Amino acid sequence: MYISQNMIDVQYEKCQQKIIEDERRVIESMISSMHMPKDVLRATLKDLQIDNTSRVNIANKAADFIAQYKSTGELPTKGFYLYGEFGVGKSFVLGAIANELASLKIQTVVVFVPEFLREMKNSIHDQSLNEKVDYVKRAPVLMLDDIGAETLSSWTRDEILGTILHYRMSEQLPTFITSNFDYDGLEHHLAQSSRGDVEVVKAARIMERIKAITTPIQMGGKNRRH
């Protein structure tokens, strides 16, 4: 409170808690989520439990990714392909990296793939399909969580995933992917269509794009969901 031109005026100053809350909202606004749990989206690298060599490796590579942007002002062109058993924390790592990037004002789109592909099928009817695919494929940083857990049709594989991955490969945009499958296992999964056909060439084409935009990293450890 102070006196200005013979009048008492009041000036408010933000408390530390208000400053922290405002910063948190700014960070959250930089992360666009499609069907991801809130606890994953609030993860940080500091929260990542470093209790085995694979998690040490992942933490170091994530730190290197962030450091490269800080030193050059440009994002690396390759993200990670994190693979491992159920519940080891792959989605958590995505959320942690997304939050680190958000603190640097870099927008990330985080997508839970099985639900996203179901939504794409429904979007054919409301004519929002192209808009949604464009939004995802053009994201400054894209994170595709749990690829391989979905039931694939040739259409979702080739026209949705294929379109998104081809664009990101062509534009050299960083993409992060998690899966229970390694590269070979995912290729086998992608070759199996919902009609029972085996389409090896088309699966190989998708995998070529994934390998071009990601570095494979195995994540081990116990199932943290139990």
C-alpha positions in Angstrom: 0.0 0.0 0.0 1.3 3.4 -0.9 0.1 7.1 -1.4 -0.2 8.4 -4.9 -1.5 12.0 -5.6 -2.9 12.2 -2.1 -4.7 8.9 -2.5 -4.1 5.6 -0.9 -3.4 3.0 -3.5 -2.7 -0.7 -3.2 -0.1 -2.7 -5.1 -0.2 -6.4 -5.0 3.0 -8.5 -5.3 2.9 -12.2 -6.1 3.9 -14.5 -3.3 6.3 -17.3 -4.1 3.6 -19.9 -4.2 1.6 -17.8 -6.8 4.8 -17.5 -8.9 5.3 -21.3 -8.8 1.7 -21.9 -9.7 1.8 -19.6 -12.7 5.0 -21.2 -13.9 3.3 -24.6 -13.6 0.3 -23.5 -15.7 2.6 -22.1 -18.4 4.4 -25.5 -18.5 1.2 -27.4 -18.7 0.0 -25.3 -21.6 3.0 -26.4 -23.6 2.0 -30.0 -23.3 -0.9 -31.2 -25.4 -2.1 -34.6 -24.4 -4.4 -37.1 -26.2 -5.7 -39.7 -23.7 -2.6 -39.7 -21.4 -2.9 -40.0 -17.6 -2.4 -36.8 -15.6 0.3 -38.4 -13.3 2.4 -39.1 -16.4 2.1 -35.6 -17.6 3.3 -34.2 -14.3 6.4 -36.4 -14.2 9.9 -34.9 -14.0 13.3 -36.4 -14.7 14.2 -35.7 -11.0 11.4 -38.2 -10.1 12.8 -41.0 -12.2 14.1 -43.7 -10.0 17.7 -44.6 -11.0 17.9 -48.2 -9.7 19.3 -50.1 -12.7 21.8 -49.5 -15.5 19.0 -49.1 -18.2 17.4 -46.3 -16.2 20.8 -44.6 -15.8 21.3 -44.8 -19.5 17.9 -43.4 -20.2 18.3 -40.5 -17.8 21.7 -39.7 -19.3 20.3 -39.7 -22.9 17.3 -37.6 -21.9 19.7 -35.1 -20.2 21.8 -35.1 -23.4 18.8 -34.4 -25.5 17.8 -31.4 -23.4 21.4 -30.2 -23.2 21.8 -30.2 -27.0 18.9 -27.9 -27.3 20.2 -25.6 -24.6 23.7 -25.4 -26.3 22.6 -25.1 -29.9 19.1 -23.7 -29.8 18.0 -26.5 -32.1 16.2 -29.8 -31.2 18.0 -33.1 -32.1 16.3 -34.7 -35.1 16.0 -38.1 -33.4 14.0 -39.0 -30.4 14.0 -42.4 -28.5 12.3 -45.7 -29.1 11.8 -46.9 -25.5 10.9 -50.6 -25.3 10.5 -53.0 -22.4 8.0 -55.0 -20.3 4.7 -53.7 -19.0 4.9 -51.2 -16.1 8.7 -50.4 -16.1 8.0 -46.7 -16.5 8.3 -46.0 -20.2 5.3 -43.6 -20.2 6.7 -41.8 -17.2 9.9 -41.1 -19.0 7.9 -39.5 -21.9 6.1 -37.2 -19.4 9.3 -36.3 -17.7 11.0 -35.3 -21.0 7.8 -33.4 -22.1 7.9 -31.4 -18.9 11.6 -30.6 -19.3 10.9 -29.4 -22.9 7.9 -27.4 -21.7 10.0 -25.5 -19.2 12.1 -24.4 -22.2 8.8 -23.2 -24.0 8.9 -26.1 -26.5 5.5 -27.6 -27.3 5.1 -31.3 -27.1 2.1 -33.5 -28.2 1.8 -36.7 -26.2 -0.5 -39.4 -27.7 -1.7 -42.7 -26.3 -1.7 -44.6 -29.5 -4.4 -47.2 -29.0 -7.0 -44.6 -28.0 -5.8 -42.2 -30.6 -6.3 -44.7 -33.4 -9.8 -45.5 -32.2 -10.6 -41.7 -32.2 -9.3 -41.5 -35.8 -11.8 -44.1 -36.9 -14.6 -42.1 -35.3 -13.3 -38.8 -36.8 -14.1 -40.0 -40.3 -17.8 -39.4 -39.6 -17.4 -35.9 -38.2 -14.9 -34.8 -40.9 -12.2 -33.8 -38.3 -9.8 -36.6 -39.3 -7.4 -34.6 -41.5 -7.3 -31.7 -38.9 -6.3 -34.1 -36.1 -3.7 -36.0 -38.1 -2.1 -32.7 -39.2 -2.0 -31.4 -35.7 -0.2 -34.5 -34.5 2.2 -34.9 -37.4 3.3 -31.2 -37.3 4.0 -31.1 -33.5 7.4 -29.6 -32.6 8.0 -32.7 -30.5 5.7 -35.8 -30.8 5.5 -38.6 -28.3 3.6 -41.8 -29.3 3.0 -44.0 -26.3 2.3 -47.7 -26.3 2.5 -48.4 -30.0 1.9 -52.1 -30.7 -0.9 -52.3 -28.0 -3.5 -51.4 -30.6 -5.6 -53.6 -32.9 -4.4 -52.5 -36.3 -6.2 -52.3 -39.6 -4.3 -51.7 -42.8 -6.0 -48.2 -42.9 -4.8 -47.1 -39.4 -1.3 -48.5 -40.1 -0.8 -47.0 -43.5 -3.0 -43.9 -43.6 -2.6 -42.7 -40.0 0.6 -44.0 -38.6 2.3 -44.1 -41.9 1.3 -40.5 -42.8 2.4 -39.1 -39.4 5.8 -41.0 -39.4 6.6 -40.2 -43.0 6.0 -36.4 -42.4 8.2 -36.4 -39.3 10.9 -38.3 -41.1 10.8 -35.9 -44.1 10.8 -32.8 -41.8 13.4 -34.3 -39.3 11.1 -33.6 -36.4 12.0 -35.3 -33.1 9.7 -38.2 -32.2 9.6 -40.4 -29.1 7.9 -43.8 -29.1 7.3 -46.4 -26.4 6.4 -50.0 -27.0 6.5 -53.4 -25.3 8.1 -54.7 -28.6 11.6 -54.2 -29.8 12.0 -53.2 -33.4 11.7 -56.7 -34.7 8.7 -57.5 -32.6 6.9 -54.3 -33.6 7.6 -55.1 -37.3 6.0 -58.5 -36.8 3.0 -56.9 -35.1 2.6 -54.3 -37.9 2.5 -57.0 -40.5 -0.6 -58.6 -39.0 -3.7 -56.9 -40.2 -7.1 -57.2 -38.5 -8.4 -59.2 -41.5 -5.8 -61.9 -40.9 -3.5 -60.9 -43.8 0.3 -60.7 -43.4 1.7 -57.6 -45.1 5.4 -57.8 -44.6 6.4 -55.1 -47.1 4.0 -52.5 -45.6 5.2 -53.3 -42.1 8.8 -52.9 -43.2 8.0 -49.5 -44.7 6.6 -48.3 -41.4 9.6 -49.6 -39.5 12.0 -47.9 -41.9 10.4 -44.6 -40.9 10.5 -45.4 -37.2 14.2 -46.4 -37.4 15.0 -43.1 -39.2 13.5 -40.9 -36.5 14.3 -42.8 -33.2 17.2 -44.4 -31.3 16.3 -47.7 -29.7 16.7 -47.9 -25.9 15.7 -50.9 -23.8 14.2 -50.1 -20.4 14.4 -52.8 -17.8 13.3 -53.1 -14.2 10.4 -54.3 -12.1 6.7 -53.7 -12.8 6.0 -50.5 -10.9 2.2 -50.8 -11.3 2.1 -53.5 -8.6 
